[in-house]
């Protein structure tokens, strides 16, 4: 997972100076933003790996379903061929 560099001190100073927030409010917002930005972030490589896993799982499922369906059709044909006329 990738981490995002976030300057909490600069952010808090900007909030105090430009938004005229109290120091407590500015620091609280800066801490909240830092926590949100440092959460579980996913990189493009992580997404590609997950997508590749999902694709391979879908291919396995489809292959299994095709195999099962083929066996069912062959079984039905054999059963109909053996049925007395």
Helices and strands as residue ranges (DSSP letters): H 8-18, H 23-37, H 44-82
